[in-house]
Amino acid sequence: MNDTLHFPPATGIGSLPGTDAREAAKAATGSFEDFPHLPELPARGPGADMIGRTAGLLVELYARVEPSGWRIGDRPGRDTRRARSWLGEDLDALEEFTQGYEGLLKVQAAGPWTLAASLELRNGEAALSDPGACRDLAASLAEGLRLHLDEVRRRVPGARLVLQLDEPSLTAVLRGQVRTASGYRTHRAVDRQVVEATLRDVVGVHDDGPVVVHSCAPDVPFALLRRAGAAAVSFDFSLLTERDDEAIGEAVEAGTRLFAGVVPGTDGPLSDPAGSVMGVRTLWRRLGLRTGLLPEAVTVTPACGLAGASPGYARSVYAHCVRAARSLADNPE
């Protein structure tokens, strides 16, 4: 589904520092009045992290915390209950701060390939090592996301939902760079057509709204994500190289929205808002794209999640994204 022209100019990625769901919801809804998101608070511990939260969404598959990470098990245990409880808290807080809201609202979950690279089977190897396990995981995730989206719609009935799939491991999966349990070898690269087809199936769950795929790793496969049905691709702008130019140009011309992560996710001095989007303007000129297209094609975000930032810095990053987006719209040249 392609909703290129309807994305607002700025939003957050997902994670925030701290453990207070109400404070996080207040920041996400107050900073991005026309494009809030459901915050994630990994500092609360296992089950509030990206993988644990998404594992809690799975249907008829469960995961528990082992010393080595999250492992698929037979039944829901304490870790699953904790993940679901925290998600419930976050949804309660979001509902409180979105009374009467009508507009786009973004929710995030790990995508099928990052999940397959991160969840262990009973033998301690990643689910990625077993094509059947990958298929089962993707199907369980798709069903879990369907139920999750229904729940968010029930709580915020005026919102139009945007689903973000977090896929930081996607490039490593495609290149055969995900390490085995021993750490001495890597899992075989997954065929690109299989990766694309699985993503298309999961993207297809949200058939009445746009899907964003986010990766803050280098070499984001823009063309593959576009073919899989992503309406937008979210990425760390600082990791782009001129090798990405052609794929980005094609994506923009095909109507794919770019969520450009231009504001650093960890504490440091922030440049002026115009300076933060200078690289975006430079890229546009290099690609020979029409400058008037910039505000229609780009949403400004932090470079990645803000779980590692201080609370004060996280709030200033959100305000900075809004000002940088305004700068881009007012002066695209």
N, C-alpha and C positions, 0 to 999 in steps of 0.2 A: 504494500500500500504506500503510495507516495504523497506526502503532505508537505512538499517542499516549502511553500510560501507561508505556511501557517505556524511555524515554530517561532516563539518569542526570542528576543535577542540574547538572553543570558539565563543560565541555570547552574546548579551545582552538580557534582558527580554522584555523591551518595554518602560516603562516610564523613563523620565529624568527630572531633575529640570529645572526651567527657563521657558521663554515664547517665545524664539527666534527659529523659525522652522529651519532656515538655520544653526544656531550654532548646533542644535541637530542633524540634518542630517549629518553635517560635522563630528561630534563626532562618530556617529554610523557607517558611511561608512569608515571613516579614521582609526578607531580602529580595526574594523573587516573587513579587506579587502576582505576576502573570504566568509564572512557570515554576511553581514550587516542586519539591520532591520529597519522598519519604526518606528521612535520614536513617543512617545505620551508625551504631555506636560500638565498634569492636572493643573498646576499652573495658566493656563489661565482662569480657572473657569468652571462652569457647561457646559457640551458639549465637553470639552477636557478631561474629566475624562473617565475611562474605560467604565462605564455604559452609560454615555451620548453619547460618541463616537459611541458605538455599537448601541444604540437606533437610532442614525442618519442613520445607515445602513439599518434599518428595511424597508421592503416593505409592503405598505398598512397598516402599524401600525405606530403610532407616539407617542412620549412621550414629556411631558413638566415638568419643575421643579416646585414642590410644596415645602412648608416648610419641609415636611416630606421626600422628596426625589423625584425621577423620577416617574411620573404617566402616564399611557397610556391614550391617548386622541383620539379625532375623526379626527383631521386634523393637518397638519404640521404647527407649529407656530414658534415664534421667536427662541425658544430653539433648535428646529430641524434645522432651517436655520443656526444657529450659529455653531452647531456641524458639519454640512456638510461643512461650510465655512472653519473651522479650519482644517478639514481633507484634504480639497483641498489645503490649504497652505502647509500642511505637505507633501502631494504628490508632489507639485511643487518643494519643497526643495529637496526631495529625488531624483526626476527626474534630477535635476540639478547636483547632486553629484554622479549619477550612469550612466552618459553618457558612452556608450560603454561597460557597465558592463555585464559580462557573468558569472553566477554562482548562488549559492543559495541566496535568499533574503527572509527574514521572515516578515510577517505581522501578527498583533495580533488583536483579538476581544474577547469580553466576550463570554463564552460558554453558551449554552441554559439553564443550571440549575442555574448558577450564575445570569443570566439575569432574570430568573423566580423568584429567591429569592430576587431580588433587585428592580424590576419594580412593581409599585403598580397598582391595578385595580381601577376602579372609586370609589369603596367602601373603598379604603385606605388599603385593605389587599394586600399582595404580590400575584402576578400572580400564585405563587406556590400553593395557596389555591384552585385553579380551574384547574382540569386536562385538560379541553377543552382549557382554556387560555394558558396552557403550550404547548399544541399541536400547537395552532395558532402561538404562539411566536416562537417556534422552526422552523416552516415552513417559517415564515417571515424572520427569521434570516438566514436560509439556502439560500433563494433567494437573500437576501441582500449581503451575503458573495460571492455568485456566481458573482454578478454584480461588487462587490468591487475587486475581484481577476481579473476579466476581465479588469477593469480600470488600475490596477497596471501593468498587462501584456502589455497593450497598451503603458504605459509610460516608462516601462523598458523592452523592448522586448527581450533582451538577457538573462533575469533572469529566473531562475527556482524557482518558488514560494514555500515557506514553510508556511503553515497556523498554527498559534498558537491560540488555544482556551484557554482563561484564565478562570479557574474554581475554584477560591478560596473558593466558598461556597459549592462545591460538597459534601464534607464529611458531612457537616451540613445538607444538603438535605437528604442524605442517612440515617442519624441518627435521623432525626426529631428534629433538634436543631435550626431551623430557627424561630425566634420569630415572633409572630403575632403583629398586629399594636398596641395593648394595651400593649404589652411587658410582659403580665402575663402568656401567654401560648406559646406553640410552634406549628408550623404546623406539621401535621402528616408526618412521614417518607415516602418518595416515594419508591415504589417497585424497587428493584435493576434491575429487567429485563426491567422495563419501562425506568429507567435512562439510562441503557446501549443501548436500542433500539433507544432512542432519540439522544444520542450522536453519534451512528452509522450513523443515517440519516444525521446529520450535518457534520460529518467527511466525509461522502460520497460525499459531494458537491465538494470537492477538489480531484477529482478522478485521476488527472494526476500529483499529487505531494504529498509529505508527510505532515501529520498533527501531531503537537506536542500539548499535553494537559499540561497546566501549573497550578500547585496549590502550593502556599506557605503556606498551612495549614498542620497540622499534619495528619497522617493516610491517605495518598494518596492511593486510591484504584487501585494499579498497575494492578492487574489481570483484573479488570473490564475495565479499559482503553485500555488494550491490546486487549481484546475481541471486544471492540467497534471500533477497527481499527486504534488506535493511533500508529504511527511509532516511537514516542518518548514520554517520560514523563519527564516534567520539574518540579523540586521540590527544596525546601530548605533543603539542606543536613543536616543542624544542627538539624532538627526536626525528623530525622530517629531514630528508636529504633531497637533493635535486633528482635522485633516482625515483622519488615518489611523484614528481611533477606530472608526468603523463597520466598516471592513475587518478590523481586528484582532479586534473582538468577534465578527464572523461566523466568522473563521478559528478562534478558540478554540472556539466553539460547535460547529464542524464537526469538531473533533478535531485541528486542526493544531497541532503543537508550536511554541512560540516560542523561538528561540535569541536571548536578549536580550543584546546587546553593551553591557554597562554599565561596563566598566573601560577607561579610556583606553589606547590602543595605543602611545603615546609617553611618554617619561619625564616624570614629574611627581609631585607628592604624591598619595598614595592616601587617600581618605576611610576612615572605619571601614567594615567590611563591610556593616553594616546600612544605612549611608548610601548605599552604592553601589546598593542595590536599593529605596531609598525611592521612586524614580520609578515602579518597577514596581508597588508597592503602590498608589500614587496613581492610576495608570492603571486598575488593577483596580477601585478604588472608583468612578472616573468612569464606567466601563463597566457598573457594577452587577453584576459577575461575582462568583460565590461565592468567598470567600477561600480556602476549603479546596481549591479547584481549582488555586491558584497553583503549588504544587510539582509537580503533575501536568502542568501546561501549560507551564512555563518551565524552560529550561536556561540557566544563566548562563555567558557567555563574555566574552572581551575584545571591545572595540568593533570591531576589525578585526585583521588580521595584525600580528605584532610584529617584522617585519623591521627597522623603523626604531628599535627600542628598544635600550637597552643590555642585555647578558646578565643582569645582576643585576636590572634592572627587570622583564625578561620573566619570570624565575623568580618574583619577588614577585607579579606579576600573576596567574600561574597559581594560586599559593597563595591569593591574595585572592579569585579566582573561586570556589574551593571553599568558603571561609569565608562569602562573600556568599550562596551557594546554601544553606548550612546555616542562615544567619540567616533566609532566606526560608521555609525549611521549618519552622523552630522557631517563628517568629513571623510568620505571613502577614498578620496584621491591620495 
